[in-house]
Every structure is written in structure tokens, then in C-alpha cells.
Amino acid sequence: MSGKMSWIWSALMPHPPVLIPEVGRGRENEAIKTLNGLAELTRNLSKPDLILLLSPHQAYFPGALCVNTGEFYHGSFAMFGADVSINANSSSENAKILCDYLGNSGVKIFAASSSDITRDQGSMVPLYFLRQAWGDLPEIIIASPIGLTPEKAFAMGQALANFQSEKTWALLASGDLSHRLTPDAPAGYEPEYAAKFESAVEEALRNNSPECIYALDAKTLDRAGECGLRSVMTMLGLSAGNEIRIFSHEFPFGVGYCTALSEFPRETAPVKLARETVRRLLENLPLPETGGEIANSELWHERKACFVSIKTKSGELRGCIGTLAPVQKTLDLEIIANAVSASTRDPRFPAMTRDELDGVVISVDVLSEPELIENISQLNPKEFGVIISKGYRRGVLLPDLEGVDSVERQLEIAAMKAGIRDLDGAIIERFTVTRYK
């Protein structure tokens, strides 16, 4: 598939009906940390076009991801004496696209259709809080990961990370943790195993790594009495490389409730243009056109200098070329020209190949007009880039670079790049950048 990266966030949400005020009737306040965590989490959520909701309370099939292909979902909390219902639309077309993609990625898929989600608190409760935050719900695709092993759930998350669509997607990982944390817990009391499980899950989320969960033995996983591990593992696989923020983690009813969020960077217009330029260049296709679908932004009316930087995902520089004063008529043309140069004409590196493109991170820095400084006290390496000129030599260094923590170090590197041995008689200018990642 071609298009922008799909995922804009993944979130972990618990699902006890008692959290809903109409159901809890005051008891929800016994889980106030969780309620506050849900409030903070939903405040941070952008509404996507579609949500893939992983619920452990859907029907499941051994060894497979069981996808509910219903055209719509409806449910009610009437069994709890609450006049609250949930209605959400699905999308059979996008469900099929996702299932085909996962199937081709090695994930076994089992499809089942059921519109009634009344008994699926794993879907109902999170959807209640999302509707509270947004007023209405986007299209939802519900699936159960319970048939997968934790390892296969993590691998599925990794596969999802490469899924692309013209729509924006989000992963809602619904799941409670151990149900055996206190003597009055609903599934019995297993203090040793439950505590060990809770600690491992929190550590996994904080470090964004499944290793501490993999280190748990089968007895601990079984005796912890959890329902959300596969949801957590899928979230970890999808969110690899991104920060996961934990908003709350508590067990007021003897059940572990955790709220967590990972937001994914979205390519801005300048970065999208730079990446598409490099892709077309390396595939021997015509470069983007001014005013076309890609090079179409209010930014493009400006005439500014810019730098295009290309790094590997591990942070190693792969190419960086830019201009200190605008050369092209408009900013979009400036980005296109510098993207071509950064990917194939940086003298420090060989020209990129198409196979490298998916493994690099591109950023675009749009420069302000340089201004002459009278004293280095006017510099700040986090805020200003510098230009050092002496004779025919000129060195430049962008602001806010890793490892450049002092003015002296910034000037030293800029001078070294230009072959300037000392700053006596040198002209120093500063500039700011608007950085698009």
C-alpha cells in the first residue's frame, strides 16, 4: 500500500464497568487515580479516522486474531442498572484491508460478525470514555488477541507498525492486568505472582521493551490471572521506538488498572515533501511539482532557505545539505532541491539507494534571516544556529543538536567544518530555525 503512515497513537485503557458513574454510583471514586489517568489520557488523544480496538472479551479463536466484522456495534449497560448505551460504526472495507495486510504478514486471522457488544466490557468501557472526550466516535474495528501467544501478539504489533493507509488509525489496547492482587480480589489472591506480573508490565511500558515480560515464567503468567497481556504486547510491538507515558497504575478492587499512551510523530508537509522527493528520485520518477498534491501548502508562498537532514533510525547522519540564503523562488522548490542534494550529493556519503529509504528519518529546518552578533553572549546553542565567516571560508551549524551543549562547542564545530583555525577577525551570525520532523 502507498500513503502516509497510518498510526497516530496507541493507548492502554482498563475496562471495569464500575468506572462509569452511572454504573459505579460513587464507587468509581475508589479508583480516582484511574479516572484521573483516563481524563489525562483522553485529553491527549487526537481523533483518528479509525480505531483498532483490541478487547479480550470478544470471541476468540486459538492461534489467531479474531476480528469482529460487523458493520456496526451496539451495546448497553442496562445489566448494571444504567441507562447508558454505546453505538459505533465499523468499516468492512477497512477491516478487510487490515486483515489482508496482517494475513500477508504472517498473522492468522479468524473473522466473526457480531454487532451486539453488550457483554464485551473490554470494548464498551473504553468507548464510553472516548465518546465523553470527543462527543462521537470514529469508525471502530474490534478484534480479540486472546488466541495469540504473547510473542505473536508482539510480532503482530511490529507488523502493524509498517501498515500504511490514506486514513489515520489508532490502536486502543483494552485490558485489565492481574485480577488477584488483594485478598478480596475477584479471581482469588496470588500475592507473589500478581505483584511480579504488575511490576513486569509497568517496567515493560516504561522501558518500551517486552524483555521483562518474556522473563516471566509460565506459572507466573497463569497465576497472575490477567486479561490484558496480549493487548499490552501488541501496543509494545506497535510503539517500538516511541515514548510510552504511564498516566496511572493502581489496583483499588484487587485488579490492576493501567492507563498509558504512545503518540506517533506525523510527517509534516515539509518532511512529507522531502521524503517524497527522495523516493521519486531514487525510483527514477519525476520529482514533485509546485502546486501539486504534495507541494501544496501555505508555506510554499514564502521564499526561505532551508536544510534537509537525513539520519538512520539509530541517529547516524546519512546526509545533510542546505542553503543559508534562498536560492529557489519558493520554499517548496528549496526543499526539493536540498532533498535531492542531501540524499545523493553530500560529499561525505555515497548516494542513497531505494532500499535505505524506509530506514531513515528526515527533518527539514527552515531558516530565519541571519543576523550579525556583537558578542557571543548573544548566542545560545539550543535556540540559535551559527554562521562563522573568515575570508572565503564559512562554516554553519544548526541549533539544538545532540552533544552541542555550550556556545564554545558550537563555535568550535562550526569553525572546524570551515577549516577556520581561530576566530580572530571572524564574522559571527546567528539564526533561528523552524524544525519539521
C-alpha positions in Angstrom: 0.0 0.0 0.0 1.1 3.6 -0.5 0.2 6.6 1.5 1.0 8.3 4.8 1.9 6.4 7.9 -1.4 5.2 9.5 -0.9 5.3 13.2 -1.2 8.4 15.3 -1.3 6.9 18.8 -1.7 3.7 20.7 -3.3 3.7 24.2 -3.8 1.2 27.0 -7.1 1.5 28.9 -8.7 -0.6 31.6 -12.3 -1.7 31.3 -14.1 -2.2 34.6 -17.8 -1.0 34.3 -17.6 0.4 37.8 -15.5 3.3 36.4 -18.6 4.6 34.7 -20.5 6.9 37.0 -23.9 5.6 36.1 -22.8 2.1 37.0 -20.4 2.9 39.9 -22.8 5.3 41.6 -19.9 6.6 43.7 -17.8 3.5 43.9 -15.9 4.8 40.8 -14.2 7.3 43.1 -12.4 4.3 44.8 -10.4 4.2 41.5 -9.8 8.0 41.4 -6.2 7.6 40.1 -7.5 5.6 37.2 -10.3 8.1 36.5 -7.7 10.9 36.5 -5.4 8.9 34.3 -8.2 8.3 31.8 -9.1 12.0 31.8 -5.4 13.0 31.2 -5.1 10.3 28.5 -8.2 11.3 26.6 -7.2 14.9 26.7 -4.1 14.0 24.8 -5.8 11.9 22.1 -6.4 13.2 18.6 -9.5 11.7 17.0 -8.4 9.3 14.2 -10.4 8.1 11.2 -10.4 4.5 12.5 -9.6 2.7 15.8 -8.4 -0.8 16.0 -9.8 -1.9 19.4 -8.3 -5.0 21.0 -10.7 -6.4 23.5 -10.0 -9.6 25.5 -13.8 -10.0 26.0 -14.6 -10.6 22.3 -14.9 -14.1 20.9 -11.5 -15.6 20.3 -10.0 -18.3 18.1 -6.9 -20.3 19.2 -3.8 -19.2 17.4 -5.5 -16.3 15.6 -6.5 -12.7 15.8 -10.3 -12.9 15.9 -11.8 -9.9 14.0 -15.4 -8.8 14.5 -16.5 -7.9 11.0 -19.9 -6.5 12.0 -21.0 -3.3 10.1 -21.9 -1.6 13.3 -21.6 -2.2 17.1 -24.2 -1.6 19.8 -24.4 -2.4 23.5 -26.0 -1.3 26.7 -25.0 -1.1 30.4 -28.6 -2.0 31.4 -27.5 -5.2 33.1 -25.8 -2.9 35.6 -28.9 -0.8 36.1 -27.6 2.1 34.0 -29.4 3.8 31.1 -26.3 4.1 29.0 -25.7 2.6 25.6 -22.9 2.6 23.1 -23.3 2.7 19.3 -20.4 2.8 16.8 -19.9 2.2 13.1 -17.4 -0.2 11.7 -15.9 -0.4 8.2 -15.9 -3.8 6.5 -13.8 -2.3 3.7 -11.0 -1.2 6.0 -11.3 -4.3 8.2 -10.7 -6.4 5.0 -7.7 -4.2 4.1 -6.2 -4.6 7.6 -6.9 -8.4 7.7 -5.3 -8.9 4.3 -2.3 -7.0 5.4 -1.9 -8.9 8.7 -2.5 -12.2 6.9 0.2 -11.4 4.4 2.5 -10.5 7.4 2.1 -14.0 8.9 -0.8 -13.3 11.4 -3.5 -15.9 11.3 -6.9 -14.2 11.0 -10.3 -15.5 12.0 -13.4 -13.4 11.1 -16.6 -13.4 13.0 -19.5 -11.0 12.9 -21.5 -9.8 15.9 -23.0 -6.4 16.3 -24.1 -6.8 19.9 -21.2 -5.9 22.2 -23.3 -5.6 25.4 -21.2 -8.4 27.2 -17.9 -7.0 25.9 -16.9 -4.6 28.6 -13.4 -4.6 27.1 -14.9 -2.5 24.2 -17.9 -0.8 25.9 -16.0 0.9 28.7 -13.1 2.5 26.7 -15.6 3.6 24.0 -17.7 5.3 26.8 -14.7 7.4 27.8 -13.7 8.2 24.2 -17.2 9.3 23.5 -17.1 11.5 26.6 -14.0 13.1 25.2 -15.0 13.6 21.6 -18.8 13.7 21.6 -19.0 11.0 19.0 -16.9 8.0 17.8 -14.9 7.4 14.7 -15.2 4.0 12.8 -14.2 1.1 15.1 -12.8 -2.3 14.2 -12.9 -4.7 17.2 -10.7 -7.7 17.5 -9.6 -10.2 20.1 -5.9 -11.0 20.5 -6.6 -13.7 23.2 -5.9 -16.5 20.8 -2.3 -15.3 20.2 0.7 -16.1 22.4 2.3 -13.0 23.9 5.2 -13.4 21.5 2.8 -13.5 18.5 0.9 -10.5 19.8 4.1 -8.5 20.0 5.0 -9.6 16.5 1.6 -8.5 15.3 2.2 -5.1 16.8 5.5 -4.9 14.9 3.7 -5.8 11.7 1.1 -3.1 12.3 3.9 -0.5 12.6 4.5 -0.9 8.9 0.8 -0.8 7.9 0.1 2.3 5.7 -3.2 3.9 4.8 -4.6 7.1 3.5 -6.6 7.2 6.7 -5.4 7.9 10.2 -5.5 4.9 12.6 -5.1 4.4 16.3 -4.7 1.3 18.5 -6.8 1.0 21.6 -5.4 -1.8 23.7 -8.1 -2.6 26.2 -7.1 -4.8 29.1 -7.0 -5.1 32.9 -3.9 -6.6 34.4 -3.8 -9.1 37.3 -7.2 -9.9 38.9 -5.5 -11.4 42.0 -3.8 -8.5 43.8 -5.6 -8.4 47.2 -7.4 -10.8 49.4 -10.8 -9.6 48.2 -9.8 -9.7 44.5 -12.5 -11.2 42.3 -10.4 -14.1 41.0 -8.6 -15.2 44.2 -5.4 -14.0 45.8 -1.9 -14.7 44.4 0.3 -12.0 46.1 3.6 -13.3 44.8 2.7 -13.9 41.1 0.3 -11.0 40.8 2.8 -8.5 42.1 5.5 -9.8 39.9 3.3 -9.6 36.9 2.2 -6.0 37.6 5.8 -4.9 38.1 6.9 -6.5 34.9 4.1 -4.9 32.8 4.9 -1.4 34.2 8.6 -1.9 33.6 7.9 -3.0 30.0 5.8 0.0 29.4 8.2 2.5 30.9 11.2 1.0 29.0 9.1 0.2 25.9 10.5 -3.3 25.8 8.9 -6.7 26.2 12.0 -8.3 27.7 11.0 -8.2 31.3 7.6 -9.8 30.3 9.5 -12.5 28.4 11.5 -13.2 31.5 8.3 -14.2 33.4 7.8 -18.0 33.7 4.6 -19.7 32.5 3.4 -20.3 36.1 3.6 -16.5 36.9 1.6 -15.7 33.8 -1.0 -18.3 34.6 -1.3 -17.5 38.3 -1.5 -13.7 37.8 -5.0 -14.0 36.4 -4.7 -11.3 33.7 -6.8 -10.5 30.7 -4.8 -7.6 29.1 -1.3 -9.1 28.4 -1.9 -9.6 24.6 -3.2 -6.1 24.3 -0.1 -4.7 26.1 2.2 -6.8 23.9 0.6 -5.6 20.7 0.9 -2.0 21.9 4.6 -2.6 22.7 5.2 -4.0 19.2 3.5 -1.1 17.5 5.0 1.6 19.7 8.7 0.4 19.5 11.0 3.5 19.3 8.3 5.9 20.7 7.9 7.0 24.3 5.1 5.4 26.3 3.7 7.6 29.0 2.0 6.0 32.0 -0.7 8.2 33.5 -1.9 5.8 36.3 -1.4 2.4 37.7 -3.3 1.1 40.7 -5.4 -1.8 41.9 -8.3 -0.5 44.1 -10.5 -3.6 43.6 -7.7 -6.1 43.6 -7.4 -5.7 39.8 -4.6 -3.9 38.1 -5.7 -0.9 36.1 -3.2 1.0 34.0 -3.6 3.9 31.6 -0.8 4.6 29.1 -0.2 6.4 25.8 2.3 6.4 23.0 1.9 9.2 20.4 3.5 8.7 16.9 5.2 11.5 15.1 3.3 12.5 12.0 5.1 13.8 8.9 4.5 17.5 8.4 4.2 19.0 4.9 7.9 19.9 4.6 9.0 16.5 5.7 6.5 14.7 3.5 7.7 16.8 0.5 11.3 16.0 1.2 10.7 12.3 1.7 8.6 12.0 -1.5 11.3 13.9 -3.4 13.9 11.4 -2.3 11.6 8.4 -3.0 10.8 9.6 -6.5 14.5 10.5 -7.2 15.6 7.0 -6.1 12.9 5.3 -8.1 13.7 7.4 -11.3 10.3 9.1 -11.2 9.5 12.8 -11.9 10.1 15.0 -8.9 7.1 16.6 -7.2 5.6 19.7 -9.0 5.0 23.1 -7.4 1.3 23.4 -6.6 0.7 19.7 -7.0 -0.9 17.4 -4.4 2.3 17.1 -2.4 3.9 20.5 -2.8 0.7 22.3 -1.8 0.9 24.3 1.4 0.6 27.9 2.6 4.3 27.6 3.5 5.2 27.4 -0.2 4.4 31.0 -0.8 7.4 32.0 1.2 11.0 32.3 -0.1 13.3 31.0 2.6 16.5 29.0 3.0 16.4 25.5 4.5 18.4 22.4 5.4 17.3 18.9 4.7 18.8 16.3 7.1 18.7 12.6 6.8 19.6 10.2 9.6 19.3 6.5 10.2 16.8 5.4 12.8 19.8 4.8 15.2 20.6 8.5 14.9 23.6 8.4 12.5 23.9 11.1 9.9 23.3 10.0 6.4 23.2 13.3 4.5 22.6 17.0 5.2 22.6 19.8 2.7 21.1 23.2 2.9 21.2 26.9 2.0 21.9 29.9 4.1 20.1 32.2 1.8 17.2 31.2 -0.5 18.3 30.0 -4.0 14.9 29.0 -5.4 11.8 31.1 -6.0 9.7 29.4 -3.3 10.3 27.2 -0.2 8.9 24.1 -1.8 11.4 24.3 -4.6 14.1 24.9 -2.0 13.1 21.8 -0.1 13.0 19.7 -3.3 16.5 20.9 -4.4 18.1 20.3 -0.9 16.4 16.9 -0.5 18.0 15.8 -3.8 21.4 17.1 -2.7 21.2 15.6 0.8 20.3 12.1 -0.5 22.7 11.9 -3.4 25.2 14.8 -3.4 26.5 15.1 0.2 30.3 14.6 -0.4 30.7 12.8 2.9 28.5 9.9 2.0 27.7 7.7 -1.0 24.4 8.3 -2.8 21.4 6.7 -1.1 19.7 3.7 -2.5 16.0 2.9 -2.6 16.4 0.1 0.0 17.6 2.7 2.5 14.6 5.0 2.4 12.3 3.1 4.8 15.1 3.1 7.4 15.9 6.8 7.6 14.4 9.8 9.4 14.1 13.1 7.6 13.9 16.5 9.0 13.6 20.0 7.4 14.9 23.1 9.1 13.6 26.4 7.6 16.0 29.3 8.4 15.4 32.8 9.5 17.4 35.7 8.1 20.9 35.6 9.7 21.8 38.5 12.0 25.2 39.7 13.0 26.1 39.4 16.6 28.4 41.8 18.6 29.2 39.4 21.4 29.0 35.6 21.9 26.7 36.2 24.9 24.0 36.7 22.3 24.4 33.0 21.3 22.5 30.0 22.7 23.2 26.6 21.0 19.7 25.4 21.8 18.0 28.4 20.3 20.3 29.8 17.6 22.4 28.3 14.8 25.6 30.0 13.9 27.5 31.0 10.8 31.2 31.8 11.0 32.8 33.6 8.1 36.5 34.4 7.7 38.0 35.2 4.3 36.5 32.9 1.8 35.8 30.2 4.4 32.3 29.8 6.0 31.0 27.3 8.5 27.5 26.7 9.7 25.9 24.7 12.5 22.2 24.2 13.1 20.8 24.8 16.6 19.7 22.2 19.2 22.0 19.4 18.1 22.7 16.4 20.3 26.1 16.8 22.1 26.3 20.6 21.4 25.6 22.0 24.9 27.8 25.1 25.0 28.4 28.2 22.9 32.1 27.3 22.8 31.5 23.8 21.5 29.1 25.2 18.9 31.6 27.7 17.6 34.4 25.1 17.7 32.5 22.7 15.5 31.3 25.4 13.0 34.8 26.7 12.7 36.3 23.2 12.2 33.8 22.5 9.5 35.0 25.5 7.6 38.7 24.9 8.3 38.9 28.1 10.3 41.7 27.8 12.9 40.9 30.7 15.1 38.1 33.2 15.5 40.2 36.4 15.4 38.7 38.6 12.7 35.9 36.2 12.1 32.3 37.4 11.4 29.7 35.5 13.5 26.0 35.5 12.6 23.1 33.7 14.3 19.8 32.5 13.0 16.8 30.5 14.2 15.1 27.6 12.6 11.6 26.2 12.4 12.3 22.4 12.6 9.9 20.0 10.9 10.4 16.4 12.0 
